[in-house]
Amino acid sequence: MENYLFGSARVRVLENGLIGREKLERLLAASGVDRCADLLAEFGVAVRRDEQTGAFLREETLLGRLRAAYEEVEKTTGNAPWTRVFRWQYDCNNIKAAVKCFKRGVSPAGMLFDFGNLNADDVVSGVEKNDFSAFGEPFAAAAREATETFAKTGNPQWVDLILDRACYAAMLADASAAGAAFVAELVRLRIDLTNLLTCVRLLRMKSGEAGKMMLRDAMIDGGTVEPSVFSEAYEQGEEALWKAAARTDLEPVAKEAGVASSLTEIERAADNCWMLSVRRAKMIPYGVEPIAAYLAATEYEVRNLRIVLAGIEAGLSPKTVAERIRMSYV
């Protein structure tokens, strides 16, 4: 508990440096990416630049921000078991990249994260040697199944579906074993949101029976909304899906989006729903909640920064970019 007292106090200080809506608006008003880099440095972000040209390195800067947040939380909590939970998504990404790239004969180097629970080089080596024992369960079995299924079908979607299921299982198992109820609730909500988005996409593809079978295979267990709710709604159509969602913890998504919304708008509403749940930690003075919320807040800060910077690089209008920004923690 002493670690949580110190860690909670520490992240409350760090929250002051998070980039919320006001700072994002200043970035949107910037004259270009170089000016954005200057503003980020002003906001306290460790900006990375090319040693020879001085060019702003966007991804290196953003990933450095994430890496620092995980290292800070690990240090202030004494590497508490629940801090592994959010890292599994990066291991999942690394295994997906390694499996797909190995079959295609290309290197996954530029697609890997170095702050998962598993060593990224070990992940690549395991896939190349077809030896997944170092991954631990449920990833070892999932990686084997994904590799075999990809070899048979050539469909990379199956790699994603199989490994996503393992990822959420690992996240829930770690959160539950650590007694981190708040973190487990966030994982369950993310499962529900993922299932909702899958159902919407398949409905809009008008895939009929094939979509029904895909939905059945794609549903992830462990959420608060039973997969049968989505399968029944699929049979009745998208309007029925939104009505069903409005009777669950997914109500915020149903309020913000619906049949008339684009997939981009629905994805944004789903992210906002999750952040609303994360924000509950603001009312809790110390414990797992504020520390876990800081990690989640940094993840979303980086996502928003990527949206803004990519939009400016692409020459999009500030209004267009602003419509894509997710709710922030601060």
Backbone hydrogen bonds, N-H to C=O, Kabsch-Sander energy under -0.5 kcal/mol:
donor,donor_aa,acceptor,acceptor_aa,energy
5,L,1,M,-2.2
6,F,2,E,-2.5
7,G,3,N,-3.3
8,S,4,Y,-2.7
9,A,5,L,-1.9
10,R,6,F,-2.5
11,V,7,G,-2.5
12,R,8,S,-1.8
13,V,9,A,-1.3
14,L,10,R,-2.1
15,E,11,V,-2.4
16,N,12,R,-0.6
16,N,13,V,-1.1
17,G,14,L,-1.8
18,L,15,E,-1.5
20,G,18,L,-0.9
24,L,20,G,-2.3
25,E,21,R,-2.2
26,R,22,E,-1.4
27,L,23,K,-1.9
28,L,24,L,-2.4
29,A,25,E,-1.4
30,A,27,L,-1.5
36,C,32,G,-1.8
37,A,33,V,-2.4
38,D,34,D,-1.8
39,L,35,R,-2.3
40,L,36,C,-2.7
41,A,37,A,-2.0
42,E,38,D,-1.9
43,F,39,L,-2.0
44,G,41,A,-1.1
45,V,40,L,-2.7
47,V,45,V,-1.5
50,D,55,A,-2.6
54,G,50,D,-2.1
57,L,48,R,-2.9
58,R,56,F,-0.9
61,T,57,L,-2.0
62,L,58,R,-2.5
63,L,59,E,-3.0
64,G,60,E,-1.7
65,R,61,T,-1.6
66,L,62,L,-1.9
67,R,63,L,-2.9
68,A,64,G,-2.2
69,A,65,R,-1.5
70,Y,66,L,-2.2
71,E,67,R,-2.3
72,E,68,A,-2.3
73,V,69,A,-2.3
74,E,70,Y,-2.4
75,K,71,E,-2.2
76,T,72,E,-2.6
77,T,73,V,-1.5
78,G,75,K,-0.8
79,N,74,E,-3.0
83,T,80,A,-1.9
84,R,81,P,-1.7
85,V,82,W,-1.5
87,R,84,R,-0.6
88,W,84,R,-1.0
88,W,85,V,-1.0
89,Q,86,F,-0.7
90,Y,87,R,-1.4
91,D,87,R,-1.3
92,C,88,W,-2.6
93,N,89,Q,-1.9
94,N,90,Y,-2.2
95,I,91,D,-2.6
96,K,92,C,-2.4
97,A,93,N,-2.6
98,A,94,N,-2.5
99,V,95,I,-2.7
100,K,96,K,-2.5
101,C,97,A,-2.6
102,F,98,A,-2.3
103,K,99,V,-1.6
104,R,100,K,-1.4
105,G,101,C,-1.0
105,G,102,F,-0.6
106,V,101,C,-2.4
111,M,108,P,-2.7
112,L,109,A,-1.1
123,V,119,N,-1.9
124,V,120,A,-2.0
125,S,121,D,-2.5
126,G,122,D,-2.6
127,V,123,V,-2.0
128,E,124,V,-2.4
129,K,125,S,-2.2
130,N,126,G,-0.6
130,N,127,V,-0.6
131,D,126,G,-2.5
135,F,132,F,-1.9
136,G,133,S,-0.9
140,A,136,G,-2.6
142,A,138,P,-1.9
143,A,139,F,-3.1
144,R,140,A,-2.0
145,E,141,A,-2.5
146,A,142,A,-3.0
147,T,143,A,-2.4
148,E,144,R,-2.3
149,T,145,E,-2.7
150,F,146,A,-2.5
151,A,147,T,-2.0
152,K,148,E,-1.6
153,T,149,T,-2.8
154,G,150,F,-2.4
158,W,155,N,-1.2
159,V,155,N,-0.6
160,D,156,P,-1.7
161,L,157,Q,-2.6
162,I,158,W,-2.5
163,L,159,V,-2.1
164,D,160,D,-2.6
165,R,161,L,-1.7
166,A,162,I,-1.4
167,C,163,L,-2.5
168,Y,164,D,-2.4
169,A,165,R,-1.7
170,A,166,A,-2.4
171,M,167,C,-2.3
172,L,168,Y,-2.5
173,A,169,A,-2.3
174,D,170,A,-2.3
175,A,171,M,-2.2
176,S,172,L,-2.6
177,A,173,A,-2.5
178,A,174,D,-1.9
179,G,176,S,-1.1
180,A,175,A,-2.4
181,A,179,G,-1.3
184,A,180,A,-2.3
185,E,181,A,-2.4
186,L,182,F,-1.8
187,V,183,V,-2.1
188,R,184,A,-2.5
189,L,185,E,-2.3
190,R,186,L,-2.2
191,I,187,V,-2.1
192,D,188,R,-2.2
193,L,189,L,-2.6
194,T,190,R,-2.4
195,N,191,I,-2.5
196,L,192,D,-2.4
197,L,193,L,-2.5
198,T,194,T,-2.2
199,C,195,N,-2.2
200,V,196,L,-2.5
201,R,197,L,-2.4
202,L,198,T,-2.2
203,L,199,C,-2.3
204,R,200,V,-2.3
205,M,201,R,-1.2
206,K,202,L,-0.6
206,K,203,L,-1.0
207,S,202,L,-1.1
210,A,207,S,-1.1
211,G,207,S,-0.8
212,K,208,G,-1.8
213,M,209,E,-2.2
214,M,210,A,-2.2
215,L,211,G,-2.8
216,R,212,K,-1.9
217,D,213,M,-1.9
218,A,214,M,-2.1
219,M,215,L,-1.6
223,G,220,I,-0.5
226,E,224,T,-0.6
229,V,226,E,-1.9
230,F,226,E,-0.7
230,F,227,P,-0.5
231,S,227,P,-2.1
232,E,228,S,-2.6
233,A,229,V,-1.8
234,Y,230,F,-2.2
235,E,231,S,-1.4
236,Q,232,E,-1.2
237,G,233,A,-2.1
241,L,237,G,-1.4
242,W,238,E,-2.1
243,K,239,E,-1.8
244,A,240,A,-2.3
245,A,241,L,-2.5
246,A,242,W,-1.8
247,R,244,A,-1.3
248,T,245,A,-1.8
251,E,248,T,-1.5
253,V,250,L,-1.0
254,A,250,L,-1.8
255,K,251,E,-2.2
256,E,252,P,-1.6
257,A,253,V,-2.7
261,S,258,G,-1.7
266,I,262,S,-2.2
267,E,263,L,-2.7
268,R,264,T,-1.9
269,A,265,E,-2.2
270,A,266,I,-2.4
271,D,267,E,-2.2
272,N,268,R,-2.3
273,C,269,A,-2.1
274,W,270,A,-1.9
275,M,271,D,-2.2
276,L,272,N,-2.2
277,S,273,C,-1.4
278,V,274,W,-2.0
279,R,275,M,-2.5
280,R,277,S,-1.2
281,A,278,V,-2.0
282,K,279,R,-1.8
283,M,280,R,-1.5
284,I,281,A,-1.7
287,G,4,Y,-0.6
291,I,287,G,-0.9
292,A,288,V,-3.0
293,A,289,E,-2.6
294,Y,290,P,-1.5
295,L,291,I,-1.5
296,A,292,A,-2.3
297,A,293,A,-3.0
298,T,294,Y,-2.2
299,E,295,L,-2.3
300,Y,296,A,-2.1
301,E,297,A,-2.3
302,V,298,T,-2.5
303,R,299,E,-1.9
304,N,300,Y,-2.6
305,L,301,E,-2.6
306,R,302,V,-2.4
307,I,303,R,-2.1
308,V,304,N,-2.6
309,L,305,L,-3.0
310,A,306,R,-2.4
311,G,307,I,-2.0
312,I,308,V,-2.4
313,E,309,L,-2.4
314,A,310,A,-2.0
315,G,312,I,-1.1
316,L,311,G,-2.6
321,V,317,S,-2.2
322,A,318,P,-2.7
323,E,319,K,-1.5
324,R,321,V,-1.6
325,I,321,V,-0.6
325,I,322,A,-0.9
